[in-house]
Amino acid sequence: MVTEAELLAAVFADPEADAPRLVYADWLQERGDPRGAFIAAQCAHGRAEAAPPEHEAAWLGELAELLDPEWRRTRTRFQRGFLSHACLRRDLSAPRHRALAQHPGWSTLVAVDGDVRAILRPGLTALRRVGWGLDPEDFAAICALPYALGIERVHVAPGWTPALELAVARAEAPVFQRLRSIDLRFEQDRCAWFLESRLIDRVHEVVAWRPKGRVGELPLTSWLEAMLAHENLEDVHFSGPSLHRRGEERVLRIPIDVGEDWHDALGVVPDTLARAFAIEPFAADPARWQRAATLLAERHPAFHHRPLVQGAPSEPVRRDD
């Protein structure tokens, strides 16, 4: 007769499949365990949800020890009956924590924050997002891992050094072979290392935040060249303005009340490069800002200029993950 340990091992060995989970759900329901109905219901609708409070601790088991207590209530989610979203403690260097980090139960994770490096291994094939605020040192170390995973999104915190930038620029980064979106805060607007890395050949979206309140030279020309050179790159979001690929057209969306630093950046773009892009100004109140939009066109005539668009800045796509 099959044991519970064998049923769980089948789930953890193939975390993207429903069949092993449903077999385990049937086994639990035959024994009157409420988790069986929970697994079956979640497999049917596919949503990530919090576990019932009265059962969460039991269903997490030993994994609960590694969850950050500050974020456990709001970031712990189950999907298809098993732990899918978690925020780990920031430091899992203690011997017991290192041992628990190898628990097979982490294989069902879809999204994880905290000390991500501690749990990464080849078996985490369901993982799609890592590191809301991942330390740059951890990100560089993950880029150096020798195996591939299905990670599609990553968010990296500030704190880059030239050595870390160089390490990422040189990395093969197979763990990020399916990366689609990356959120970075570049130091002093240094982005050449990223544009020279293998990651730029994979991502569809870059969120390139600038340090809050920083005014200075923008590497806009480099990003325009990247948008031309990399067909995979569809969206680049700055703090306000953004770049987009729309079929064969490339568009720079820009608020008409943009600061002088952006005008300076636009002013040094070579005309041959500028002619490959359309500027699409936007504003919440077009009537109020019509004159400013005209000035934008007058100051940067090499770009194609579109009519003023009413609306807010283009936001990065934030899927429910």
C-alpha positions as CSV (number, residue, x, y, z in Angstrom):
1,M,0.0,0.0,0.0
2,V,1.2,3.4,-0.9
3,T,2.4,5.6,2.0
4,E,1.8,9.3,2.6
5,A,5.6,9.9,2.3
6,E,5.5,8.3,-1.2
7,L,2.6,10.4,-2.3
8,L,4.3,13.6,-1.1
9,A,7.5,12.6,-2.8
10,A,5.6,12.3,-6.1
11,V,4.2,15.8,-5.7
12,F,7.6,17.3,-4.9
13,A,9.3,15.4,-7.8
14,D,6.9,17.0,-10.3
15,P,5.7,20.2,-8.8
16,E,4.1,21.6,-12.0
17,A,1.8,18.6,-12.5
18,D,-1.7,18.4,-11.0
19,A,-2.0,14.6,-11.1
20,P,0.2,13.7,-8.1
21,R,-1.5,16.4,-6.1
22,L,-5.0,15.1,-6.9
23,V,-3.9,11.5,-6.1
24,Y,-2.7,12.8,-2.7
25,A,-6.0,14.7,-2.3
26,D,-8.0,11.6,-2.9
27,W,-5.9,9.7,-0.3
28,L,-6.5,12.5,2.3
29,Q,-10.2,12.6,1.6
30,E,-10.6,8.9,2.1
31,R,-9.2,9.5,5.6
32,G,-11.4,12.5,6.4
33,D,-8.5,15.0,6.2
34,P,-9.8,18.5,5.2
35,R,-6.7,19.2,3.3
36,G,-7.8,16.8,0.6
37,A,-10.8,19.0,-0.3
38,F,-8.6,22.1,-0.1
39,I,-6.1,20.6,-2.6
40,A,-8.8,19.5,-5.0
41,A,-10.6,22.9,-4.9
42,Q,-7.4,24.8,-5.5
43,C,-6.4,22.5,-8.4
44,A,-9.8,23.3,-9.9
45,H,-9.5,27.1,-9.7
46,G,-5.7,27.6,-9.7
47,R,-5.6,30.7,-7.5
48,A,-3.1,31.4,-4.8
49,E,-4.8,31.8,-1.4
50,A,-4.0,31.8,2.3
51,A,-4.6,28.5,4.0
52,P,-7.4,28.4,6.6
53,P,-5.9,29.8,9.8
54,E,-6.7,26.7,11.8
55,H,-4.8,24.5,9.4
56,E,-1.9,26.7,8.2
57,A,0.7,25.7,10.8
58,A,0.0,22.0,10.3
59,W,0.1,22.2,6.5
60,L,3.4,24.2,6.6
61,G,5.0,21.8,9.1
62,E,8.8,22.4,9.5
63,L,8.8,24.9,6.6
64,A,7.2,27.5,8.9
65,E,10.5,27.9,10.8
66,L,12.1,29.6,7.9
67,L,9.3,32.1,7.1
68,D,9.8,35.7,8.2
69,P,7.4,36.2,11.0
70,E,6.8,39.8,10.0
71,W,5.5,38.8,6.6
72,R,4.1,35.4,7.2
73,R,0.5,36.4,7.5
74,T,0.4,38.6,4.4
75,R,2.8,36.8,2.0
76,T,2.3,33.1,2.7
77,R,0.0,31.6,0.1
78,F,-1.0,28.1,-1.1
79,Q,-1.7,27.2,-4.7
80,R,-3.0,23.8,-5.8
81,G,-2.9,22.8,-2.2
82,F,0.8,23.4,-1.4
83,L,3.0,26.3,-0.4
84,S,3.5,28.5,-3.4
85,H,4.4,32.1,-2.1
86,A,6.7,32.7,0.8
87,C,8.9,35.4,2.4
88,L,11.8,33.7,4.0
89,R,13.9,35.0,6.9
90,R,16.8,37.2,5.8
91,D,19.5,35.1,7.3
92,L,19.3,31.3,7.1
93,S,22.9,30.6,8.0
94,A,22.1,28.7,11.3
95,P,22.8,24.9,10.9
96,R,19.2,23.9,11.4
97,H,18.0,26.5,9.0
98,R,20.5,25.3,6.4
99,A,19.1,21.8,6.8
100,L,15.5,22.9,6.5
101,A,16.4,24.9,3.4
102,Q,16.9,21.6,1.7
103,H,13.5,20.3,2.6
104,P,11.7,18.9,-0.6
105,G,8.6,20.9,0.4
106,W,10.1,24.1,-1.1
107,S,9.8,22.6,-4.6
108,T,6.2,23.8,-5.0
109,L,7.2,27.5,-4.6
110,V,6.2,29.8,-7.3
111,A,7.4,33.1,-5.7
112,V,9.9,33.6,-2.9
113,D,11.5,36.5,-1.1
114,G,14.1,36.8,1.7
115,D,17.2,34.6,1.8
116,V,16.5,33.0,-1.6
117,R,20.0,31.6,-2.1
118,A,19.5,29.2,0.8
119,I,16.8,27.2,-0.9
120,L,17.7,27.4,-4.6
121,R,18.5,24.1,-6.3
122,P,17.7,22.3,-9.6
123,G,14.4,20.8,-8.3
124,L,12.6,24.1,-8.0
125,T,11.1,23.9,-11.5
126,A,7.8,25.7,-10.5
127,L,9.6,28.8,-9.3
128,R,8.7,31.9,-11.4
129,R,9.6,35.0,-9.3
130,V,12.4,35.6,-6.8
131,G,13.5,38.4,-4.6
132,W,11.3,41.4,-3.9
133,G,14.3,43.4,-2.9
134,L,17.0,40.8,-3.6
135,D,20.4,41.9,-2.4
136,P,22.7,42.6,-5.4
137,E,25.3,40.3,-3.9
138,D,22.8,37.5,-3.7
139,F,21.7,38.2,-7.3
140,A,25.2,38.0,-8.6
141,A,25.7,34.7,-6.7
142,I,22.5,33.3,-8.2
143,C,23.6,34.4,-11.7
144,A,26.7,32.2,-11.1
145,L,24.7,29.0,-10.4
146,P,25.4,26.3,-13.0
147,Y,21.8,25.0,-13.6
148,A,18.7,26.3,-15.3
149,L,15.4,27.2,-13.7
150,G,12.1,28.7,-14.9
151,I,12.4,32.1,-13.1
152,E,10.6,34.8,-15.1
153,R,10.8,37.8,-12.8
154,V,13.3,39.2,-10.4
155,H,13.5,42.4,-8.3
156,V,16.9,43.6,-7.2
157,A,17.4,46.1,-4.4
158,P,20.0,49.0,-4.5
159,G,23.5,48.5,-3.3
160,W,25.5,47.7,-6.5
161,T,29.3,47.9,-6.5
162,P,31.5,47.8,-9.6
163,A,32.7,44.3,-8.7
164,L,29.1,43.0,-8.5
165,E,28.2,44.7,-11.8
166,L,31.2,43.1,-13.5
167,A,30.3,39.6,-12.1
168,V,26.8,39.8,-13.5
169,A,27.9,41.2,-16.8
170,R,30.2,38.2,-17.3
171,A,27.8,35.5,-15.9
172,E,26.2,32.9,-18.2
173,A,23.2,33.0,-15.8
174,P,21.5,29.8,-16.9
175,V,19.2,30.1,-13.8
176,F,17.7,33.1,-15.5
177,Q,17.4,31.6,-19.0
178,R,13.6,32.2,-19.0
179,L,13.8,35.7,-17.4
180,R,11.1,38.1,-18.8
181,S,11.1,41.0,-16.3
182,I,13.8,42.5,-14.2
183,D,13.4,45.4,-11.7
184,L,16.7,47.2,-10.9
185,R,17.9,50.4,-9.3
186,F,21.1,51.4,-11.0
187,E,23.8,53.1,-9.1
188,Q,24.7,56.6,-10.4
189,D,22.8,55.7,-13.6
190,R,25.5,53.1,-14.5
191,C,23.8,50.6,-16.8
192,A,26.5,49.6,-19.3
193,W,27.2,46.4,-17.3
194,F,23.5,45.3,-17.7
195,L,23.3,46.2,-21.3
196,E,26.4,44.1,-21.9
197,S,25.2,41.1,-20.0
198,R,23.4,38.1,-21.3
199,L,20.2,39.2,-19.4
200,I,19.5,41.9,-21.9
201,D,19.1,39.2,-24.6
202,R,16.3,37.5,-22.6
203,V,14.2,40.1,-20.9
204,H,11.0,41.6,-22.3
205,E,10.7,44.3,-19.6
206,V,13.2,46.3,-17.6
207,V,12.2,48.6,-14.7
208,A,15.2,50.9,-14.4
209,W,14.4,53.1,-11.4
210,R,16.6,56.1,-10.8
211,P,17.6,57.0,-7.2
212,K,14.8,59.1,-5.7
213,G,15.3,62.8,-6.3
214,R,18.4,62.3,-8.4
215,V,19.0,64.8,-11.2
216,G,21.8,64.2,-13.6
217,E,22.9,62.8,-16.9
218,L,20.7,59.9,-18.1
219,P,22.0,57.1,-20.2
220,L,19.0,57.5,-22.5
221,T,21.0,57.0,-25.7
222,S,22.2,53.6,-24.4
223,W,18.6,52.5,-23.8
224,L,17.4,53.7,-27.2
225,E,20.2,51.7,-28.8
226,A,19.3,48.7,-26.8
227,M,15.7,48.9,-27.9
228,L,16.8,48.9,-31.5
229,A,19.4,46.1,-31.1
230,H,17.3,43.6,-29.0
231,E,14.0,42.5,-30.6
232,N,13.1,40.7,-27.3
233,L,13.0,44.0,-25.4
234,E,9.5,45.4,-25.3
235,D,9.3,47.8,-22.4
236,V,11.7,49.9,-20.3
237,H,10.3,51.9,-17.4
238,F,12.1,54.8,-15.9
239,S,10.8,57.1,-13.1
240,G,8.0,58.6,-15.2
241,P,9.1,58.2,-18.9
242,S,9.1,54.8,-20.5
243,L,10.1,53.1,-23.8
244,H,7.9,50.7,-25.6
245,R,7.9,48.5,-28.7
246,R,4.6,48.4,-30.5
247,G,4.9,46.1,-33.5
248,E,7.5,47.8,-35.8
249,E,7.2,51.1,-34.0
250,R,9.3,52.2,-31.0
251,V,7.8,54.8,-28.7
252,L,9.2,57.0,-25.9
253,R,6.3,58.0,-23.6
254,I,7.2,61.1,-21.6
255,P,5.3,63.4,-19.3
256,I,5.2,66.9,-20.8
257,D,6.2,68.4,-17.4
258,V,9.4,66.4,-17.5
259,G,12.5,67.9,-15.8
260,E,15.4,69.6,-17.5
261,D,17.6,66.5,-16.9
262,W,15.4,64.6,-19.4
263,H,15.5,67.4,-21.8
264,D,19.3,67.3,-21.5
265,A,19.3,63.6,-22.2
266,L,17.0,63.9,-25.2
267,G,19.2,66.7,-26.5
268,V,22.3,64.6,-26.8
269,V,20.6,61.7,-28.7
270,P,22.0,61.5,-32.2
271,D,19.5,62.5,-34.9
272,T,19.9,59.2,-36.7
273,L,18.9,57.4,-33.5
274,A,16.1,59.8,-32.6
275,R,14.4,59.4,-36.0
276,A,13.8,55.7,-35.1
277,F,11.6,56.7,-32.2
278,A,8.3,58.5,-31.7
279,I,7.8,60.7,-28.6
280,E,4.3,60.3,-27.1
281,P,3.7,63.0,-24.5
282,F,1.1,62.4,-21.9
283,A,-0.6,64.5,-19.2
284,A,-3.5,64.2,-16.8
285,D,-4.8,67.6,-18.0
286,P,-4.1,68.1,-21.7
287,A,-5.6,71.6,-21.9
288,R,-3.3,72.8,-19.2
289,W,-0.2,71.4,-20.7
290,Q,-0.7,71.8,-24.4
291,R,1.9,74.6,-24.7
292,A,4.5,72.4,-22.8
293,A,3.9,69.6,-25.3
294,T,4.6,72.0,-28.2
295,L,7.8,73.1,-26.6
296,L,8.8,69.4,-26.2
297,A,8.4,69.0,-30.0
298,E,10.3,72.3,-30.7
299,R,13.2,71.3,-28.5
300,H,13.6,67.8,-29.9
301,P,12.6,67.9,-33.6
302,A,14.6,64.9,-34.7
303,F,12.1,62.6,-33.0
304,H,8.7,61.8,-34.5
305,H,6.1,63.6,-32.3
306,R,2.6,62.2,-31.6
307,P,-0.4,64.1,-30.3
308,L,-0.8,64.6,-26.6
309,V,-2.3,61.7,-24.8
310,Q,-4.4,62.0,-21.6
311,G,-3.5,59.6,-18.8
312,A,-1.0,58.5,-16.2
313,P,2.5,57.3,-16.7
314,S,2.8,53.8,-18.2
315,E,3.3,51.4,-15.3
316,P,5.2,48.1,-15.3
317,V,3.1,45.0,-15.7
318,R,2.4,43.6,-12.2
319,R,0.8,40.2,-12.5
320,D,-0.8,38.5,-9.5
321,D,2.1,36.1,-8.7
